[in-house]
Amino acid sequence: VFDSGLGLLSLVDEYDKEERVYFGKQEETKGMKDLKKTYELSQPYNIPKTLPYQLPYRHLVTLIQIGKNWDDVKKILLRTRQIPKDLKKEDEKHLKQRTEHVRYWLDNFAPDMMKFEVQKKMPKIILSKEQKEFLLSMQKEITTITWEPEEIHNTIYEISKEKDIQIKTAFKTLYQITLGQEKGPRAGYFLSTLDKKFVVERITEAIK
């Protein structure tokens, strides 16, 4: 039975992988039978002449819930340098279409665990002393780090270790103040897609 929920994400990941192999950008692995024929038959219109610009589907699932439409998503992608300023028209068309597909999936098939909404105002939550100490350290550290997923991710881990706070508590705290819920997308990537000023101000408000 086809899983139109989380199973679709894995299916798209596999499609992207096979597409890279088709265009010679990745080595073929065992189990890829008749890849050339399969890829060509999977194209609804014309077969691309070059590898379409790829962005992980899971990243777009996060981005389309932060931005309202493709224009918003494009601004985030440019700010975070995930796409070049001179992106080809056909590549932009491809990414815009994929973004629309992600929105349709979220509205119709995605499980609730994949959905979130960035809160414009500080959620009404009660944070423990431990959580506030973690945020105080985050406030100091993130003003100096490069606003990139891996560096944000590493900073969260380093602070949780230094403060002897469970990493689950650290992540939960960040989701609570930004989303008003205890779980969310991968923290490093998620926070990097938000404006740094917004995150700093939200942390500052949370520790008052």
MDTraj code that builds the backbone (N, CA, C; nanometers):
import mdtraj as md
import numpy as np

residues = "VAL PHE ASP SER GLY LEU GLY LEU LEU SER LEU VAL ASP GLU TYR ASP LYS GLU GLU ARG VAL TYR PHE GLY LYS GLN GLU GLU THR LYS GLY MET LYS ASP LEU LYS LYS THR TYR GLU LEU SER GLN PRO TYR ASN ILE PRO LYS THR LEU PRO TYR GLN LEU PRO TYR ARG HIS LEU VAL THR LEU ILE GLN ILE GLY LYS ASN TRP ASP ASP VAL LYS LYS ILE LEU LEU ARG THR ARG GLN ILE PRO LYS ASP LEU LYS LYS GLU ASP GLU LYS HIS LEU LYS GLN ARG THR GLU HIS VAL ARG TYR TRP LEU ASP ASN PHE ALA PRO ASP MET MET LYS PHE GLU VAL GLN LYS LYS MET PRO LYS ILE ILE LEU SER LYS GLU GLN LYS GLU PHE LEU LEU SER MET GLN LYS GLU ILE THR THR ILE THR TRP GLU PRO GLU GLU ILE HIS ASN THR ILE TYR GLU ILE SER LYS GLU LYS ASP ILE GLN ILE LYS THR ALA PHE LYS THR LEU TYR GLN ILE THR LEU GLY GLN GLU LYS GLY PRO ARG ALA GLY TYR PHE LEU SER THR LEU ASP LYS LYS PHE VAL VAL GLU ARG ILE THR GLU ALA ILE LYS".split()
xyz = np.array([
    [0.0846, -0.1192, 0.0000],
    [0.0000, 0.0000, 0.0000],
    [0.0884, 0.1247, 0.0000],
    [0.0596, 0.2185, -0.0890],
    [0.1384, 0.3410, -0.0967],
    [0.1096, 0.4314, 0.0222],
    [0.2139, 0.4763, 0.0884],
    [0.2018, 0.5650, 0.2039],
    [0.2140, 0.7090, 0.1560],
    [0.1012, 0.7797, 0.1506],
    [0.1022, 0.9184, 0.1028],
    [0.1418, 1.0165, 0.2125],
    [0.1669, 0.9654, 0.3332],
    [0.2109, 1.0504, 0.4434],
    [0.3618, 1.0614, 0.4450],
    [0.4242, 1.0156, 0.5538],
    [0.5700, 1.0225, 0.5654],
    [0.6409, 0.9404, 0.4581],
    [0.5747, 0.8349, 0.4105],
    [0.6356, 0.7509, 0.3084],
    [0.6680, 0.8271, 0.1818],
    [0.5906, 0.9310, 0.1529],
    [0.6146, 1.0109, 0.0329],
    [0.7491, 1.0822, 0.0400],
    [0.7874, 1.1269, 0.1596],
    [0.9149, 1.1972, 0.1754],
    [1.0314, 1.1067, 0.1382],
    [1.0260, 0.9827, 0.1824],
    [1.1318, 0.8863, 0.1499],
    [1.1327, 0.8561, 0.0007],
    [1.0145, 0.8506, -0.0588],
    [1.0031, 0.8233, -0.2021],
    [1.0662, 0.9359, -0.2842],
    [1.0413, 1.0602, -0.2436],
    [1.0988, 1.1749, -0.3145],
    [1.2504, 1.1775, -0.2962],
    [1.2985, 1.1444, -0.1762],
    [1.4432, 1.1363, -0.1521],
    [1.5069, 1.0362, -0.2478],
    [1.4404, 0.9226, -0.2666],
    [1.4906, 0.8182, -0.3559],
    [1.4882, 0.8655, -0.5012],
    [1.3834, 0.9370, -0.5381],
    [1.3731, 0.9916, -0.6739],
    [1.4877, 1.0889, -0.7008],
    [1.5129, 1.1789, -0.6051],
    [1.6207, 1.2770, -0.6209],
    [1.7558, 1.2081, -0.6355],
    [1.7756, 1.1033, -0.5583],
    [1.9005, 1.0273, -0.5646],
    [1.9177, 0.9655, -0.7030],
    [1.8125, 0.9043, -0.7548],
    [1.8194, 0.8410, -0.8862],
    [1.8369, 0.9447, -0.9964],
    [1.7804, 1.0626, -0.9759],
    [1.7972, 1.1707, -1.0728],
    [1.9435, 1.2138, -1.0790],
    [2.0087, 1.2235, -0.9630],
    [2.1512, 1.2600, -0.9598],
    [2.2358, 1.1533, -1.0292],
    [2.2009, 1.0276, -1.0085],
    [2.2725, 0.9176, -1.0742],
    [2.2524, 0.9255, -1.2251],
    [2.1311, 0.9521, -1.2684],
    [2.0981, 0.9612, -1.4112],
    [2.1850, 1.0654, -1.4804],
    [2.2077, 1.1777, -1.4126],
    [2.2873, 1.2857, -1.4712],
    [2.4357, 1.2769, -1.4351],
    [2.4760, 1.1645, -1.3779],
    [2.6170, 1.1417, -1.3504],
    [2.6742, 1.2217, -1.2353],
    [2.5881, 1.2669, -1.1448],
    [2.6335, 1.3470, -1.0306],
    [2.6518, 1.2624, -0.9049],
    [2.6136, 1.1368, -0.9131],
    [2.6281, 1.0456, -0.7996],
    [2.6469, 0.9046, -0.8520],
    [2.7233, 0.8262, -0.7764],
    [2.7502, 0.6882, -0.8170],
    [2.6251, 0.6019, -0.8020],
    [2.6061, 0.5125, -0.8953],
    [2.4932, 0.4202, -0.8889],
    [2.5168, 0.3188, -0.7777],
    [2.4122, 0.2817, -0.7076],
    [2.4235, 0.1843, -0.5988],
    [2.3447, 0.0581, -0.6334],
    [2.3681, -0.0456, -0.5567],
    [2.3003, -0.1730, -0.5815],
    [2.1487, -0.1563, -0.5695],
    [2.0780, -0.2276, -0.6531],
    [1.9322, -0.2228, -0.6469],
    [1.8695, -0.1262, -0.7449],
    [1.9531, -0.0437, -0.8098],
    [1.9012, 0.0514, -0.9079],
    [1.8923, -0.0171, -1.0447],
    [1.7799, -0.0800, -1.0731],
    [1.7622, -0.1530, -1.1983],
    [1.6954, -0.0650, -1.3041],
    [1.7469, -0.0755, -1.4268],
    [1.6886, -0.0015, -1.5400],
    [1.6655, 0.1450, -1.5057],
    [1.7635, 0.2052, -1.4373],
    [1.7469, 0.3417, -1.3881],
    [1.7181, 0.4401, -1.5006],
    [1.7926, 0.4318, -1.6089],
    [1.7761, 0.5255, -1.7203],
    [1.6333, 0.5209, -1.7745],
    [1.5851, 0.4018, -1.7990],
    [1.4505, 0.3851, -1.8528],
    [1.3450, 0.4305, -1.7524],
    [1.3652, 0.3937, -1.6263],
    [1.2696, 0.4303, -1.5207],
    [1.2587, 0.5812, -1.5059],
    [1.3749, 0.6491, -1.5048],
    [1.3749, 0.7950, -1.4891],
    [1.3039, 0.8617, -1.6062],
    [1.3351, 0.8193, -1.7256],
    [1.2760, 0.8809, -1.8446],
    [1.1248, 0.8599, -1.8498],
    [1.0793, 0.7424, -1.8073],
    [0.9354, 0.7144, -1.8073],
    [0.8614, 0.7910, -1.6974],
    [0.9370, 0.8341, -1.5946],
    [0.8745, 0.9048, -1.4820],
    [0.8523, 1.0529, -1.5100],
    [0.9049, 1.1018, -1.6234],
    [0.8903, 1.2439, -1.6553],
    [0.7550, 1.2702, -1.7211],
    [0.6724, 1.3579, -1.6619],
    [0.5381, 1.3833, -1.7161],
    [0.5385, 1.4594, -1.8482],
    [0.6439, 1.5375, -1.8710],
    [0.6502, 1.6171, -1.9940],
    [0.7785, 1.5827, -2.0694],
    [0.8725, 1.6751, -2.0680],
    [0.9988, 1.6513, -2.1379],
    [1.1065, 1.6038, -2.0414],
    [1.2023, 1.5296, -2.0932],
    [1.3155, 1.4849, -2.0124],
    [1.4137, 1.6012, -2.0001],
    [1.4498, 1.6422, -1.8795],
    [1.5435, 1.7544, -1.8625],
    [1.6777, 1.7267, -1.9310],
    [1.7382, 1.8326, -1.9844],
    [1.8682, 1.8169, -2.0504],
    [1.9818, 1.8186, -1.9481],
    [1.9583, 1.8874, -1.8383],
    [2.0568, 1.8928, -1.7297],
    [1.9858, 1.8640, -1.5975],
    [2.0634, 1.8360, -1.4944],
    [2.0066, 1.8062, -1.3629],
    [1.9297, 1.9263, -1.3088],
    [1.8000, 1.9122, -1.2824],
    [1.7232, 2.0219, -1.2229],
    [1.7809, 2.0572, -1.0853],
    [1.7712, 2.1853, -1.0470],
    [1.8247, 2.2287, -0.9178],
    [1.7493, 2.1566, -0.8070],
    [1.8228, 2.0883, -0.7222],
    [1.7597, 2.0088, -0.6169],
    [1.7688, 2.0747, -0.4796],
    [1.6578, 2.0709, -0.4091],
    [1.6530, 2.1071, -0.2673],
    [1.5791, 1.9941, -0.1974],
    [1.6310, 1.9463, -0.0845],
    [1.5633, 1.8371, -0.0143],
    [1.4160, 1.8689, 0.0119],
    [1.3309, 1.7758, -0.0194],
    [1.1862, 1.7914, -0.0004],
    [1.1548, 1.8270, 0.1443],
    [1.2286, 1.7653, 0.2363],
    [1.2040, 1.7894, 0.3793],
    [1.2360, 1.9339, 0.4163],
    [1.3352, 1.9932, 0.3493],
    [1.3661, 2.1337, 0.3740],
    [1.2494, 2.2212, 0.3281],
    [1.1936, 2.1877, 0.2123],
    [1.0810, 2.2659, 0.1613],
    [0.9582, 2.2521, 0.2507],
    [0.9438, 2.1368, 0.3146],
    [0.8332, 2.1168, 0.4089],
    [0.8447, 2.2176, 0.5233],
    [0.9680, 2.2440, 0.5658],
    [0.9917, 2.3435, 0.6707],
    [0.9698, 2.4844, 0.6174],
    [1.0277, 2.5136, 0.5015],
    [1.0243, 2.6493, 0.4463],
    [0.8845, 2.6988, 0.4127],
    [0.8009, 2.6123, 0.3552],
    [0.6681, 2.6567, 0.3132],
    [0.5776, 2.6822, 0.4333],
    [0.6195, 2.6365, 0.5516],
    [0.5417, 2.6652, 0.6725],
    [0.5931, 2.7904, 0.7436],
    [0.7064, 2.8412, 0.6958],
    [0.7600, 2.9672, 0.7480],
    [0.7200, 3.0814, 0.6554],
    [0.7352, 3.0587, 0.5249],
    [0.6907, 3.1551, 0.4254],
    [0.5505, 3.1204, 0.3780],
    [0.4754, 3.2203, 0.3327],
    [0.3374, 3.1968, 0.2900],
    [0.3289, 3.1433, 0.1475],
    [0.4266, 3.1797, 0.0645],
    [0.4218, 3.1422, -0.0763],
    [0.5633, 3.1290, -0.1318],
    [0.5739, 3.1053, -0.2623],
    [0.7049, 3.0862, -0.3239],
    [0.7942, 3.2084, -0.3077],
    [0.7373, 3.3290, -0.3202],
    [0.8191, 3.4501, -0.3068],
    [0.8847, 3.4567, -0.1689],
    [0.8095, 3.4216, -0.0652],
    [0.8649, 3.4198, 0.0708],
    [0.9737, 3.3137, 0.0837],
    [0.9455, 3.1963, 0.0286],
    [1.0424, 3.0860, 0.0339],
    [1.1695, 3.1239, -0.0411],
    [1.1536, 3.1870, -0.1554],
    [1.2691, 3.2282, -0.2361],
    [1.3576, 3.3265, -0.1588],
    [1.2951, 3.4205, -0.0872],
    [1.3714, 3.5177, -0.0081],
    [1.4553, 3.4474, 0.0986],
    [1.3950, 3.3471, 0.1631],
    [1.4679, 3.2714, 0.2657],
    [1.5838, 3.1952, 0.2028],
    [1.5580, 3.1332, 0.0879],
    [1.6615, 3.0557, 0.0188],
    [1.7773, 3.1443, -0.0245],
    [1.7470, 3.2656, -0.0674],
    [1.8524, 3.3596, -0.1078],
    [1.9301, 3.4074, 0.0147],
    [1.8566, 3.4400, 0.1216],
    [1.9222, 3.4888, 0.2443],
    [2.0136, 3.3837, 0.3049],
    [1.9708, 3.2578, 0.2981],
    [2.0499, 3.1483, 0.3561],
    [2.1459, 3.0855, 0.2543],
    [2.1528, 3.1476, 0.1381],
    [2.2458, 3.1064, 0.0312],
    [2.2257, 2.9604, -0.0113],
    [2.1011, 2.9166, -0.0130],
    [2.0706, 2.7810, -0.0599],
    [2.0452, 2.7773, -0.2100],
    [2.0217, 2.8956, -0.2670],
    [2.0128, 2.9081, -0.4123],
    [2.0956, 3.0291, -0.4539],
    [2.1507, 3.0281, -0.5751],
    [2.2289, 3.1432, -0.6215],
    [2.1380, 3.2568, -0.6673],
    [2.1909, 3.3779, -0.6673],
    [2.1132, 3.4936, -0.7122],
    [2.0774, 3.4820, -0.8598],
    [2.1650, 3.4156, -0.9360],
    [2.1415, 3.4010, -1.0799],
    [2.0792, 3.2653, -1.1141],
    [1.9896, 3.2176, -1.0305],
    [1.9226, 3.0900, -1.0530],
    [1.8525, 3.0913, -1.1892],
    [1.8725, 2.9857, -1.2659],
    [1.8121, 2.9770, -1.3992],
    [1.6597, 2.9767, -1.3892],
    [1.5950, 3.0328, -1.4909],
    [1.4490, 3.0415, -1.4914],
    [1.3840, 2.9043, -1.4809],
    [1.4397, 2.8064, -1.5561],
    [1.3807, 2.6727, -1.5529],
    [1.3977, 2.6068, -1.4159],
    [1.5100, 2.6407, -1.3470],
    [1.5313, 2.5860, -1.2129],
    [1.4360, 2.6499, -1.1123],
    [1.4132, 2.7804, -1.1279],
    [1.3183, 2.8474, -1.0382],
    [1.1772, 2.7926, -1.0602],
    [1.1419, 2.7705, -1.1856],
    [1.0104, 2.7142, -1.2171],
    [0.9944, 2.5763, -1.1528],
    [1.1021, 2.4977, -1.1600],
    [1.1020, 2.3632, -1.1014],
    [1.0845, 2.3692, -0.9497],
    [1.1585, 2.4596, -0.8832],
    [1.1511, 2.4712, -0.7377],
    [1.0161, 2.5268, -0.6932],
    [0.9635, 2.6217, -0.7692],
    [0.8322, 2.6786, -0.7368],
    [0.7248, 2.5706, -0.7449],
    [0.7333, 2.4891, -0.8488],
    [0.6371, 2.3801, -0.8666],
    [0.6480, 2.2788, -0.7527],
    [0.7715, 2.2487, -0.7154],
    [0.7926, 2.1535, -0.6064],
    [0.7383, 2.2102, -0.4751],
    [0.7552, 2.3397, -0.4549],
    [0.7026, 2.4051, -0.3351],
    [0.5503, 2.3946, -0.3298],
    [0.4861, 2.4110, -0.4451],
    [0.3400, 2.3985, -0.4526],
    [0.2963, 2.2555, -0.4212],
    [0.3761, 2.1584, -0.4664],
    [0.3463, 2.0179, -0.4374],
    [0.3561, 1.9909, -0.2869],
    [0.4568, 2.0519, -0.2242],
    [0.4757, 2.0353, -0.0797],
    [0.3563, 2.0935, -0.0034],
    [0.3116, 2.2110, -0.0452],
    [0.1957, 2.2741, 0.0193],
    [0.0727, 2.1844, 0.0069],
    [0.0520, 2.1258, -0.1094],
    [-0.0628, 2.0361, -0.1303],
    [-0.0515, 1.9139, -0.0393],
    [0.0700, 1.8616, -0.0296],
    [0.0931, 1.7449, 0.0573],
    [0.0636, 1.7790, 0.2026],
    [0.1107, 1.8953, 0.2476],
    [0.0875, 1.9384, 0.3857],
    [-0.0616, 1.9545, 0.4142],
    [-0.1333, 2.0109, 0.3196],
    [-0.2763, 2.0371, 0.3391],
    [-0.3615, 1.9106, 0.3352],
    [-0.3148, 1.8092, 0.2640],
    [-0.4000, 1.6930, 0.2402],
    [-0.3522, 1.5588, 0.2968],
    [-0.2213, 1.5424, 0.3113],
    [-0.1709, 1.4106, 0.3492],
    [-0.0744, 1.4074, 0.4680],
    [-0.0112, 1.5187, 0.4973],
    [0.0927, 1.5196, 0.6012],
    [0.0352, 1.4905, 0.7392],
    [0.1040, 1.4086, 0.8185],
    [0.0595, 1.3850, 0.9568],
    [0.0793, 1.5118, 1.0394],
    [0.0023, 1.5253, 1.1451],
    [0.0082, 1.6461, 1.2283],
    [0.1478, 1.6728, 1.2829],
    [0.2255, 1.5659, 1.3055],
    [0.3592, 1.5827, 1.3617],
    [0.4526, 1.6626, 1.2703],
    [0.4168, 1.6744, 1.1416],
    [0.4998, 1.7479, 1.0463],
    [0.4590, 1.8945, 1.0349],
    [0.3480, 1.9296, 1.0990],
    [0.2945, 2.0649, 1.0826],
    [0.3322, 2.1567, 1.1996],
    [0.3542, 2.2828, 1.1672],
    [0.3848, 2.3814, 1.2713],
    [0.3540, 2.5208, 1.2184],
    [0.3538, 2.6168, 1.3082],
    [0.3331, 2.7565, 1.2700],
    [0.4181, 2.8453, 1.3599],
    [0.5019, 2.9269, 1.2988],
    [0.5855, 3.0192, 1.3762],
    [0.4943, 3.1229, 1.4408],
    [0.5065, 3.1364, 1.5721],
    [0.4207, 3.2281, 1.6472],
    [0.4739, 3.3716, 1.6394],
    [0.3885, 3.4619, 1.5945],
    [0.4301, 3.6015, 1.5800],
    [0.4539, 3.6672, 1.7161],
    [0.3803, 3.6202, 1.8159],
    [0.3978, 3.6721, 1.9514],
    [0.4476, 3.5608, 2.0422],
    [0.5111, 3.5996, 2.1502],
    [0.5622, 3.5026, 2.2463],
    [0.4476, 3.4162, 2.2994],
    [0.4549, 3.2843, 2.2824],
    [0.3491, 3.1952, 2.3330],
    [0.3372, 3.2056, 2.4850],
    [0.2179, 3.1806, 2.5355],
    [0.1955, 3.1834, 2.6801],
    [0.2416, 3.0509, 2.7403],
    [0.3669, 3.0488, 2.7793],
    [0.4257, 2.9271, 2.8355],
    [0.4998, 2.9608, 2.9643],
    [0.5188, 2.8605, 3.0473],
    [0.5963, 2.8776, 3.1705],
    [0.7246, 2.7969, 3.1561],
    [0.8376, 2.8659, 3.1613],
    [0.9673, 2.8003, 3.1477],
    [1.0303, 2.7771, 3.2843],
    [1.0982, 2.6662, 3.2985],
    [1.1665, 2.6349, 3.4240],
    [1.2949, 2.7168, 3.4352],
    [1.3527, 2.7173, 3.5532],
    [1.4791, 2.7872, 3.5755],
    [1.5866, 2.7292, 3.4843],
    [1.5858, 2.5984, 3.4685],
    [1.6817, 2.5287, 3.3828],
    [1.6684, 2.5752, 3.2380],
    [1.5466, 2.5876, 3.1908],
    [1.5233, 2.6310, 3.0536],
    [1.5696, 2.7751, 3.0324],
    [1.5442, 2.8602, 3.1307],
    [1.5849, 3.0002, 3.1180],
    [1.7368, 3.0142, 3.1192],
    [1.8042, 2.9312, 3.1973],
    [1.9509, 2.9337, 3.2000],
    [2.0066, 2.8922, 3.0640],
    [1.9428, 2.7931, 3.0032],
    [1.9838, 2.7497, 2.8698],
    [1.9664, 2.8639, 2.7696],
    [1.8517, 2.9306, 2.7751],
    [1.8240, 3.0402, 2.6822],
    [1.9170, 3.1590, 2.7042],
    [1.9545, 3.1834, 2.8291],
    [2.0468, 3.2925, 2.8595],
    [2.1810, 3.2680, 2.7916],
    [2.2270, 3.1439, 2.7961],
    [2.3526, 3.1078, 2.7291],
    [2.3370, 3.1155, 2.5779],
    [2.2221, 3.0730, 2.5268],
    [2.1950, 3.0810, 2.3833],
    [2.1975, 3.2260, 2.3372],
    [2.1385, 3.3128, 2.4181],
    [2.1337, 3.4550, 2.3843],
    [2.2746, 3.5117, 2.3659],
    [2.3651, 3.4715, 2.4533],
    [2.5032, 3.5210, 2.4465],
    [2.5783, 3.4634, 2.3268],
    [2.5578, 3.3344, 2.3013],
    [2.6344, 3.2652, 2.1975],
    [2.5896, 3.2973, 2.0555],
    [2.4587, 3.3018, 2.0314],
    [2.4136, 3.3135, 1.8918],
    [2.4399, 3.4500, 1.8299],
    [2.4690, 3.5493, 1.9124],
    [2.5000, 3.6808, 1.8557],
    [2.6353, 3.6806, 1.7852],
    [2.7195, 3.5830, 1.8171],
    [2.8548, 3.5809, 1.7601],
    [2.8764, 3.4715, 1.6556],
    [2.7854, 3.3731, 1.6482],
    [2.8078, 3.2619, 1.5556],
    [2.7550, 3.2929, 1.4153],
    [2.8064, 3.2183, 1.3184],
    [2.7551, 3.2273, 1.1822],
    [2.6174, 3.1627, 1.1804],
    [2.5207, 3.2297, 1.1186],
    [2.3821, 3.1822, 1.1216],
    [2.3601, 3.0728, 1.0178],
    [2.4200, 2.9573, 1.0458],
    [2.4102, 2.8425, 0.9566],
    [2.3682, 2.7190, 1.0368],
    [2.2962, 2.6256, 0.9728],
    [2.2403, 2.5093, 1.0430],
    [2.3371, 2.4337, 1.1328],
    [2.4527, 2.3963, 1.0784],
    [2.5462, 2.3143, 1.1557],
    [2.6002, 2.3882, 1.2771],
    [2.6313, 2.5166, 1.2589],
    [2.6866, 2.5936, 1.3709],
    [2.5809, 2.6155, 1.4797],
    [2.4582, 2.6399, 1.4392],
    [2.3493, 2.6553, 1.5359],
    [2.3289, 2.5240, 1.6108],
    [2.3255, 2.4156, 1.5354],
    [2.3074, 2.2817, 1.5926],
    [2.4167, 2.2512, 1.6952],
    [2.5417, 2.2773, 1.6574],
    [2.6546, 2.2504, 1.7472],
    [2.6490, 2.3373, 1.8724],
    [2.6061, 2.4619, 1.8557],
    [2.5953, 2.5541, 1.9692],
    [2.4925, 2.5036, 2.0702],
    [2.3801, 2.4549, 2.0211],
    [2.2759, 2.4003, 2.1088],
    [2.3311, 2.2827, 2.1889],
    [2.4034, 2.1941, 2.1215],
    [2.4606, 2.0770, 2.1884],
    [2.5663, 2.1169, 2.2911],
    [2.6508, 2.2117, 2.2545],
    [2.7580, 2.2545, 2.3451],
    [2.7015, 2.3181, 2.4718],
    [2.6004, 2.4018, 2.4559],
    [2.5394, 2.4676, 2.5716],
    [2.4679, 2.3666, 2.6610],
    [2.3966, 2.2723, 2.5997],
    [2.3244, 2.1720, 2.6794],
    [2.4221, 2.0867, 2.7594],
    [2.5378, 2.0589, 2.7002],
    [2.6405, 1.9801, 2.7692],
    [2.7034, 2.0620, 2.8820],
    [2.7328, 2.1878, 2.8515],
    [2.7951, 2.2774, 2.9495],
    [2.7037, 2.3016, 3.0697],
    [2.5745, 2.3165, 3.0429],
    [2.4768, 2.3448, 3.1484],
    [2.4155, 2.2181, 3.2083],
    [2.4598, 2.1033, 3.1577],
    [2.4082, 1.9738, 3.2039],
    [2.2557, 1.9669, 3.1894],
    [2.2107, 2.0101, 3.0722],
    [2.0683, 2.0067, 3.0392],
    [2.0468, 1.9012, 2.9308],
    [1.9461, 1.8198, 2.9459],
    [1.9176, 1.7195, 2.8439],
    [1.8930, 1.7863, 2.7095],
    [1.9497, 1.7291, 2.6029],
    [1.9357, 1.7895, 2.4707],
    [1.7882, 1.7978, 2.4302],
    [1.7082, 1.7007, 2.4750],
    [1.5647, 1.7026, 2.4448],
    [1.4983, 1.8258, 2.5060],
    [1.5451, 1.8632, 2.6257],
    [1.4909, 1.9815, 2.6930],
    [1.5315, 2.1082, 2.6190],
    [1.6550, 2.1095, 2.5696],
    [1.7050, 2.2254, 2.4944],
    [1.6221, 2.2472, 2.3684],
    [1.6021, 2.1407, 2.2932],
    [1.5228, 2.1508, 2.1706],
    [1.3788, 2.1913, 2.2026],
    [1.3214, 2.1279, 2.3045],
    [1.1834, 2.1571, 2.3434],
    [1.1664, 2.3044, 2.3768],
    [1.2644, 2.3602, 2.4474],
    [1.2594, 2.5007, 2.4866],
    [1.2534, 2.5923, 2.3650],
    [1.3365, 2.5635, 2.2664],
    [1.3407, 2.6455, 2.1451],
    [1.2115, 2.6344, 2.0653],
    [1.1546, 2.5152, 2.0616],
    [1.0269, 2.4972, 1.9917],
    [0.9138, 2.5685, 2.0660],
    [0.9187, 2.5633, 2.1988],
    [0.8132, 2.6264, 2.2786],
    [0.8071, 2.7773, 2.2553],
    [0.9227, 2.8413, 2.2500],
    [0.9224, 2.9874, 2.2378],
    [0.8995, 3.0362, 2.0951],
    [0.9230, 2.9501, 1.9962],
    [0.9037, 2.9921, 1.8569],
    [0.7754, 2.9369, 1.7948],
    [0.7380, 2.8142, 1.8351],
    [0.6225, 2.7479, 1.7745],
    [0.5052, 2.7290, 1.8697],
    [0.5325, 2.7400, 1.9997],
    [0.4264, 2.7166, 2.0966],
    [0.3933, 2.5698, 2.1118],
    [0.4868, 2.4834, 2.0743],
    [0.4691, 2.3388, 2.0892],
    [0.6031, 2.2763, 2.1278],
    [0.6006, 2.1507, 2.1701],
    [0.7213, 2.0891, 2.2251],
    [0.8090, 2.0189, 2.1224],
    [0.7584, 2.0004, 2.0017],
    [0.8375, 1.9357, 1.8971],
    [0.8312, 2.0177, 1.7696],
    [0.9277, 1.9935, 1.6804],
    [0.9303, 2.0690, 1.5562],
    [1.0326, 2.0120, 1.4606],
    [1.0605, 2.0831, 1.3521],
    [1.1590, 2.0365, 1.2543],
    [1.2999, 2.0420, 1.3113],
    [1.3962, 1.9879, 1.2385],
    [1.5352, 1.9879, 1.2846],
    [1.5769, 2.1287, 1.3248],
    [1.6163, 2.1425, 1.4503],
    [1.6362, 2.2748, 1.5103],
    [1.7377, 2.3624, 1.4376],
    [1.8533, 2.3061, 1.4038],
    [1.9569, 2.3864, 1.3396],
    [1.9097, 2.4463, 1.2094],
    [1.8530, 2.3626, 1.1242],
    [1.8044, 2.4111, 0.9942],
    [1.6858, 2.5048, 1.0126],
    [1.5943, 2.4673, 1.0996],
    [1.4752, 2.5491, 1.1238],
    [1.5127, 2.6898, 1.1684],
    [1.5971, 2.7012, 1.2694],
    [1.6349, 2.8329, 1.3208],
    [1.7104, 2.9145, 1.2164],
    [1.7920, 2.8482, 1.1345],
    [1.8697, 2.9196, 1.0325],
    [1.7802, 2.9834, 0.9272],
    [1.6601, 2.9280, 0.9078],
    [1.5687, 2.9839, 0.8084],
    [1.4917, 3.1042, 0.8631],
    [1.4924, 3.1186, 0.9959],
    [1.4296, 3.2352, 1.0576],
    [1.5300, 3.3492, 1.0604],
    [1.4789, 3.4704, 1.0616],
    [1.5670, 3.5855, 1.0716],
    [1.6366, 3.5830, 1.2082],
    [1.7667, 3.6028, 1.2087],
    [1.8444, 3.5940, 1.3325],
    [1.7948, 3.6947, 1.4362],
    [1.7602, 3.8133, 1.3913],
    [1.7118, 3.9175, 1.4818],
    [1.5845, 3.8715, 1.5526],
    [1.4964, 3.8054, 1.4783],
    [1.3714, 3.7545, 1.5361],
    [1.4011, 3.6541, 1.6466],
    [1.4947, 3.5631, 1.6227],
    [1.5284, 3.4591, 1.7202],
    [1.5894, 3.5210, 1.8459],
    [1.6811, 3.6153, 1.8268],
    [1.7453, 3.6816, 1.9413],
    [1.6407, 3.7548, 2.0251],
    [1.5510, 3.8268, 1.9593],
    [1.4476, 3.9020, 2.0314],
    [1.3515, 3.8089, 2.1054],
    [1.3202, 3.6951, 2.0426],
    [1.2282, 3.6003, 2.1062],
    [1.2924, 3.5373, 2.2302],
    [1.4204, 3.5043, 2.2213],
    [1.4924, 3.4484, 2.3364],
    [1.4997, 3.5514, 2.4488],
    [1.5289, 3.6760, 2.4115],
    [1.5379, 3.7843, 2.5098],
    [1.4050, 3.8014, 2.5834],
    [1.2963, 3.7947, 2.5089],
    [1.1631, 3.8084, 2.5688],
    [1.1312, 3.6903, 2.6604],
    [1.1779, 3.5731, 2.6221],
    [1.1478, 3.4513, 2.6984],
    [1.2168, 3.4474, 2.8343],
    [1.3329, 3.5123, 2.8448],
    [1.4088, 3.5044, 2.9707],
    [1.3838, 3.6230, 3.0635],
    [1.2915, 3.7092, 3.0255],
    [1.2606, 3.8239, 3.1113],
    [1.2008, 3.7780, 3.2441],
])
top = md.Topology()
chain = top.add_chain()
for i, resn in enumerate(residues, 1):
    res = top.add_residue(resn, chain, resSeq=i)
    for name in ("N", "CA", "C"):
        top.add_atom(name, md.element.get_by_symbol(name[0]), res)
traj = md.Trajectory(xyz[None], top)
